[in-house]
Amino acid sequence: MTHEHAWTRLPDLLQDRDEPEILTHVASCHDCQRQLFLLGRVDRALRGAAPLSRKERRRTGKGRWLRFHSGLVAAAVAALLIVVFLPCHAGARQLTLRTAAGRPIGHAILKRSDADNTSLTLVARGLPARRGDVYVLWAGGSGRAARTVGRFMVDPKGACRARFNLPGGRSWARFWVTPSSRPNAVVATT
């Protein structure tokens, strides 16, 4: 079962825990465990509001009850949508990308995708922009040789957003960017 498929089926586990494929995935995926925990909190909050609404209905007039509870339901639905549809960045590590002069021009976000992969999202503004320039993103770790992560291009203003996959289970300590034609000319580094 893929992570994306399991992620969309997590709300089903709140009602029926007899889903062996999803349970197997959740047992080994920290992101899905956290998401299931958050979904459970929203579910309990919504269920806890139901008995309160019955008591309030007896005490208050119909108009006030509807205004109060429609706001509560809207807030709960908004919280549920945020939890379900916003990407979870638990365990993400952000590194600042700086020029040789030390000026921050972007960041790299490392996030463990699964046991075998780590995703890296590179966002930068202000890289030197010449027509047709291709840049190379390099990675290095403690005691490891430099490794090419991937190639990317920037827009005419020197901005880019690129995503790469790295092998998991390694500590990636440093990243740097060079033009593809001059691998020794470091343009930016973390």
Residue frames as qw, qx, qy, qz and C-alpha x, y, z in Angstrom:
[[0.000, 0.890, 0.457, 0.000, 0.00, 0.00, 0.00],
 [0.408, 0.464, -0.033, 0.786, 1.39, 3.41, -0.95],
 [0.213, -0.246, -0.457, 0.828, 1.72, 6.20, 1.58],
 [0.240, -0.012, -0.170, -0.956, -0.69, 8.43, -0.37],
 [0.556, -0.268, -0.661, -0.427, -3.36, 5.73, -0.48],
 [0.493, -0.342, -0.694, 0.399, -2.99, 5.01, 3.24],
 [0.095, -0.094, -0.229, 0.964, -3.09, 8.76, 4.01],
 [0.408, -0.137, -0.301, -0.851, -6.49, 9.13, 2.32],
 [0.670, -0.280, -0.648, -0.230, -7.88, 6.07, 4.13],
 [0.244, 0.109, -0.667, 0.696, -6.79, 7.12, 7.64],
 [0.445, -0.167, 0.196, -0.857, -10.23, 8.54, 8.58],
 [0.788, -0.074, -0.491, -0.363, -11.68, 5.05, 7.96],
 [0.524, 0.065, -0.748, 0.402, -9.58, 3.74, 10.87],
 [0.211, -0.214, 0.406, -0.863, -11.53, 5.94, 13.30],
 [0.759, -0.051, 0.050, -0.647, -14.63, 3.79, 12.74],
 [0.992, 0.071, -0.021, -0.099, -13.23, 0.41, 11.72],
 [0.252, -0.741, 0.618, 0.073, -9.88, -0.89, 12.98],
 [0.807, 0.035, 0.586, 0.065, -10.17, -4.03, 10.84],
 [0.581, 0.803, -0.117, -0.055, -8.03, -2.75, 7.97],
 [0.857, -0.330, 0.201, 0.342, -4.83, -4.86, 8.07],
 [0.641, 0.451, 0.155, 0.601, -3.13, -3.18, 5.09],
 [0.021, -0.857, 0.016, -0.515, -3.57, 0.32, 6.49],
 [0.695, -0.707, 0.115, -0.060, -2.65, -0.78, 10.02],
 [0.874, -0.040, 0.135, 0.465, 0.56, -2.35, 8.73],
 [0.419, 0.609, 0.068, 0.670, 1.50, 0.89, 6.98],
 [0.307, -0.858, 0.012, -0.412, 0.59, 3.07, 9.98],
 [0.853, -0.494, 0.026, 0.167, 2.70, 0.88, 12.28],
 [0.740, -0.064, 0.173, 0.647, 5.82, 1.83, 10.31],
 [0.270, 0.566, 0.245, 0.740, 4.98, 5.42, 9.23],
 [0.258, -0.323, -0.447, 0.793, 5.47, 8.23, 11.74],
 [0.158, 0.000, -0.190, -0.969, 3.60, 10.78, 9.58],
 [0.515, -0.297, -0.636, -0.492, 0.52, 8.54, 9.35],
 [0.471, -0.370, -0.699, 0.391, 0.65, 7.82, 13.10],
 [0.102, -0.227, -0.243, 0.937, 0.65, 11.55, 13.84],
 [0.318, -0.088, -0.398, -0.856, -2.15, 12.20, 11.34],
 [0.528, -0.354, -0.752, -0.177, -4.28, 9.42, 12.84],
 [0.347, -0.345, -0.570, 0.660, -3.71, 10.88, 16.30],
 [0.068, 0.148, 0.012, -0.987, -4.84, 14.34, 15.12],
 [0.432, -0.194, -0.598, -0.646, -7.88, 12.92, 13.34],
 [0.482, -0.373, -0.774, 0.170, -8.82, 11.10, 16.54],
 [0.172, -0.287, -0.390, 0.858, -8.64, 14.36, 18.50],
 [0.278, 0.024, -0.249, -0.927, -10.94, 16.13, 16.03],
 [0.504, -0.252, -0.752, -0.342, -13.33, 13.16, 16.08],
 [0.398, -0.380, -0.704, 0.449, -13.46, 13.16, 19.91],
 [0.015, -0.202, -0.173, 0.964, -14.01, 16.92, 19.96],
 [0.400, -0.084, -0.449, -0.795, -16.92, 16.63, 17.55],
 [0.550, -0.316, -0.766, -0.101, -18.44, 13.73, 19.46],
 [0.318, -0.295, -0.576, 0.693, -17.95, 15.56, 22.76],
 [0.143, 0.061, -0.026, -0.988, -19.84, 18.57, 21.41],
 [0.400, -0.262, -0.712, -0.515, -22.89, 16.45, 20.55],
 [0.409, -0.510, -0.719, 0.236, -24.07, 15.78, 24.18],
 [0.168, -0.327, -0.224, 0.903, -23.45, 19.44, 25.01],
 [0.185, -0.067, -0.417, -0.887, -25.66, 20.48, 22.13],
 [0.408, -0.442, -0.767, -0.224, -28.58, 18.39, 23.44],
 [0.358, -0.524, -0.529, 0.563, -28.37, 20.09, 26.86],
 [0.085, -0.227, 0.070, 0.968, -28.06, 23.53, 25.29],
 [0.200, -0.286, -0.662, -0.663, -31.09, 22.88, 23.09],
 [0.380, -0.596, -0.704, 0.071, -33.24, 22.45, 26.18],
 [0.357, -0.554, -0.308, 0.686, -31.95, 25.65, 27.83],
 [0.065, -0.381, 0.190, 0.902, -31.80, 28.15, 25.00],
 [0.601, 0.589, 0.202, -0.501, -34.08, 29.35, 22.29],
 [0.841, 0.326, 0.382, 0.200, -33.84, 27.82, 18.84],
 [0.417, 0.889, -0.052, 0.182, -32.27, 30.90, 17.20],
 [0.237, -0.827, 0.503, -0.089, -29.39, 31.23, 19.68],
 [0.809, -0.197, 0.551, 0.050, -28.76, 27.49, 19.60],
 [0.786, 0.533, 0.247, 0.192, -28.44, 27.46, 15.82],
 [0.238, 0.922, -0.239, 0.189, -26.10, 30.46, 15.75],
 [0.454, -0.691, 0.557, -0.079, -23.86, 29.03, 18.48],
 [0.793, -0.101, 0.597, 0.072, -23.69, 25.50, 17.13],
 [0.727, 0.661, 0.131, 0.128, -23.38, 26.38, 13.46],
 [0.096, 0.896, -0.410, 0.141, -20.26, 28.40, 14.41],
 [0.590, -0.484, 0.642, -0.070, -18.93, 25.46, 16.44],
 [0.857, 0.258, 0.442, 0.064, -19.57, 23.02, 13.61],
 [0.535, 0.831, -0.082, 0.124, -17.95, 25.37, 11.08],
 [0.154, -0.811, 0.553, -0.111, -14.86, 25.69, 13.31],
 [0.732, -0.239, 0.638, -0.026, -14.65, 21.92, 13.77],
 [0.810, 0.507, 0.280, 0.087, -15.00, 21.30, 10.02],
 [0.304, 0.902, -0.281, 0.122, -12.31, 23.92, 9.30],
 [0.402, -0.648, 0.642, -0.078, -9.98, 22.26, 11.82],
 [0.836, 0.063, 0.546, 0.008, -10.64, 18.85, 10.28],
 [0.689, 0.714, 0.080, 0.100, -9.92, 20.14, 6.77],
 [0.045, 0.881, -0.460, 0.103, -6.68, 21.74, 7.90],
 [0.588, -0.442, 0.675, -0.058, -5.54, 18.55, 9.61],
 [0.830, 0.240, 0.503, 0.025, -6.48, 16.32, 6.68],
 [0.666, 0.698, 0.190, 0.184, -5.37, 18.39, 3.71],
 [0.037, 0.924, -0.377, 0.050, -2.37, 20.39, 4.84],
 [0.789, 0.284, -0.502, 0.212, 0.87, 18.46, 4.45],
 [0.740, -0.670, 0.012, 0.056, 2.40, 17.30, 7.65],
 [0.452, 0.719, -0.417, 0.325, 5.98, 18.44, 8.24],
 [0.758, -0.609, 0.221, -0.078, 6.69, 16.45, 11.34],
 [0.827, -0.240, 0.344, 0.374, 10.34, 15.67, 11.46],
 [0.571, 0.736, 0.115, 0.345, 11.16, 18.15, 8.69],
 [0.564, -0.506, 0.043, 0.650, 14.50, 19.93, 8.90],
 [0.387, 0.900, 0.162, 0.114, 14.99, 23.31, 7.26],
 [0.641, -0.266, 0.142, 0.706, 18.39, 24.62, 6.17],
 [0.184, 0.906, 0.059, -0.378, 19.03, 28.19, 5.00],
 [0.743, 0.356, 0.267, 0.499, 20.67, 28.61, 1.60],
 [0.186, -0.893, 0.036, 0.409, 23.20, 31.49, 1.60],
 [0.607, 0.760, -0.156, 0.174, 25.44, 33.17, -0.96],
 [0.734, 0.133, -0.318, 0.586, 29.21, 33.30, -0.48],
 [0.044, 0.473, -0.204, 0.856, 28.70, 36.74, 1.12],
 [0.067, -0.147, -0.819, 0.551, 26.34, 35.18, 3.69],
 [0.428, 0.080, 0.005, -0.900, 23.11, 36.66, 2.31],
 [0.453, 0.185, 0.850, -0.195, 20.13, 34.26, 2.68],
 [0.319, 0.246, -0.459, -0.792, 18.53, 33.53, -0.68],
 [0.742, -0.053, -0.461, -0.484, 16.44, 30.47, 0.05],
 [0.539, -0.387, 0.652, -0.367, 16.02, 27.28, 1.99],
 [0.491, 0.144, -0.831, -0.219, 16.14, 23.52, 1.68],
 [0.697, -0.286, 0.335, -0.566, 13.59, 21.39, 3.53],
 [0.286, 0.220, -0.932, -0.036, 14.54, 17.80, 4.29],
 [0.711, -0.145, 0.295, -0.621, 11.70, 15.46, 5.16],
 [0.193, -0.165, 0.966, 0.055, 11.83, 11.71, 5.56],
 [0.601, 0.082, -0.372, -0.703, 9.35, 10.24, 3.07],
 [0.956, -0.173, -0.116, -0.206, 9.70, 6.63, 4.17],
 [0.800, -0.486, 0.284, 0.208, 12.38, 4.24, 5.43],
 [0.757, 0.118, 0.370, 0.526, 14.26, 4.34, 2.12],
 [0.339, 0.578, 0.284, 0.686, 13.79, 7.94, 0.95],
 [0.211, -0.603, -0.288, 0.713, 14.21, 11.49, 2.12],
 [0.370, 0.763, 0.397, 0.351, 12.63, 14.28, 0.10],
 [0.366, -0.365, -0.029, 0.855, 14.40, 17.60, -0.35],
 [0.259, 0.857, 0.418, 0.156, 12.56, 20.72, -1.46],
 [0.458, -0.169, 0.060, 0.871, 14.78, 23.57, -2.62],
 [0.130, 0.905, 0.394, 0.099, 13.30, 27.08, -2.80],
 [0.502, -0.318, 0.057, 0.803, 15.53, 30.01, -3.76],
 [0.284, 0.926, 0.240, 0.061, 15.39, 33.58, -5.07],
 [0.077, -0.949, 0.274, 0.137, 18.28, 35.63, -6.34],
 [0.774, -0.145, 0.476, 0.390, 20.49, 32.99, -7.94],
 [0.018, -0.486, 0.445, 0.752, 22.50, 34.31, -10.90],
 [0.662, 0.484, 0.544, -0.179, 20.22, 34.04, -13.93],
 [0.088, 0.483, -0.562, -0.666, 21.62, 33.74, -17.42],
 [0.793, 0.292, -0.102, -0.524, 19.61, 32.29, -20.24],
 [0.850, 0.261, -0.449, -0.089, 19.99, 28.53, -20.44],
 [0.005, 0.523, -0.740, 0.423, 21.95, 28.17, -17.19],
 [0.847, -0.263, -0.431, -0.164, 21.54, 24.82, -15.50],
 [0.238, -0.661, 0.557, -0.443, 22.49, 24.45, -11.85],
 [0.687, -0.009, -0.723, 0.070, 23.55, 21.37, -9.94],
 [0.590, -0.655, 0.208, -0.424, 22.55, 20.68, -6.34],
 [0.540, 0.303, -0.738, 0.267, 25.22, 18.79, -4.39],
 [0.741, -0.604, -0.011, -0.294, 24.98, 17.02, -1.03],
 [0.472, 0.383, -0.691, 0.392, 27.55, 15.99, 1.50],
 [0.754, -0.601, -0.187, -0.189, 27.45, 14.44, 4.92],
 [0.428, -0.769, 0.472, -0.051, 29.84, 13.91, 7.75],
 [0.459, -0.402, 0.763, 0.214, 32.78, 12.02, 6.26],
 [0.690, 0.433, 0.578, 0.045, 31.00, 11.38, 2.95],
 [0.328, -0.028, 0.470, 0.819, 32.13, 12.33, -0.54],
 [0.326, 0.358, 0.013, -0.875, 30.15, 14.97, -2.43],
 [0.323, 0.305, 0.885, 0.139, 27.15, 13.59, -4.28],
 [0.175, -0.060, -0.369, -0.911, 25.09, 15.11, -7.09],
 [0.344, 0.315, 0.705, -0.534, 21.46, 15.40, -6.01],
 [0.468, 0.619, 0.620, 0.114, 20.03, 16.77, -9.24],
 [0.255, 0.062, 0.282, 0.923, 19.90, 19.54, -11.82],
 [0.102, 0.776, 0.579, -0.227, 17.52, 22.48, -12.05],
 [0.294, 0.418, 0.247, 0.823, 17.00, 25.79, -13.84],
 [0.081, -0.491, -0.435, 0.750, 15.96, 29.20, -12.54],
 [0.314, 0.824, 0.465, 0.075, 13.49, 31.70, -13.95],
 [0.432, 0.660, 0.025, 0.613, 14.71, 35.05, -15.36],
 [0.303, -0.839, 0.153, -0.425, 14.69, 36.55, -11.84],
 [0.252, 0.445, -0.787, 0.345, 16.87, 33.77, -10.42],
 [0.617, -0.223, 0.467, -0.593, 14.06, 32.00, -8.56],
 [0.498, 0.127, -0.824, -0.239, 13.45, 28.27, -8.42],
 [0.703, -0.249, 0.459, -0.483, 11.48, 25.60, -6.63],
 [0.603, 0.318, -0.709, -0.183, 12.73, 22.07, -7.13],
 [0.801, -0.367, 0.337, -0.333, 12.13, 18.76, -5.40],
 [0.454, 0.470, -0.757, -0.013, 14.57, 15.87, -5.16],
 [0.925, -0.339, -0.050, -0.162, 14.71, 12.43, -3.54],
 [0.103, 0.659, -0.710, 0.227, 17.71, 11.33, -1.48],
 [0.648, -0.064, -0.755, 0.068, 18.49, 7.91, -0.02],
 [0.591, -0.706, -0.008, -0.390, 17.10, 7.62, 3.50],
 [0.912, -0.355, -0.089, 0.186, 19.01, 6.51, 6.56],
 [0.635, 0.184, -0.087, 0.745, 21.87, 8.96, 6.03],
 [0.216, -0.803, -0.255, 0.494, 22.64, 12.23, 7.71],
 [0.466, 0.611, 0.253, 0.588, 22.77, 14.95, 5.08],
 [0.438, -0.584, -0.247, 0.637, 24.70, 17.80, 6.66],
 [0.073, -0.591, 0.183, 0.782, 25.41, 20.21, 3.81],
 [0.590, 0.590, 0.523, 0.172, 24.07, 21.20, 0.40],
 [0.140, -0.590, 0.211, 0.767, 25.51, 23.56, -2.21],
 [0.624, 0.702, 0.329, -0.093, 24.67, 24.85, -5.68],
 [0.329, -0.442, 0.481, 0.682, 27.06, 25.22, -8.62],
 [0.582, 0.556, -0.218, -0.552, 26.61, 25.98, -12.31],
 [0.958, 0.094, 0.270, -0.011, 26.65, 22.72, -14.27],
 [0.684, 0.663, -0.152, 0.262, 29.47, 24.04, -16.46],
 [0.218, 0.600, -0.534, 0.554, 31.67, 24.98, -13.44],
 [0.766, -0.423, -0.480, -0.061, 31.29, 22.42, -10.62],
 [0.585, -0.144, -0.402, 0.689, 33.94, 24.16, -8.47],
 [0.015, -0.276, 0.012, -0.961, 32.20, 27.59, -8.53],
 [0.171, -0.477, -0.812, 0.289, 29.85, 27.45, -5.53],
 [0.096, -0.511, -0.292, -0.803, 26.98, 29.92, -5.94],
 [0.549, -0.516, 0.150, -0.640, 25.14, 29.15, -2.68],
 [0.466, 0.084, -0.851, 0.228, 25.48, 26.77, 0.25],
 [0.639, -0.646, -0.295, -0.294, 23.65, 25.74, 3.41]]
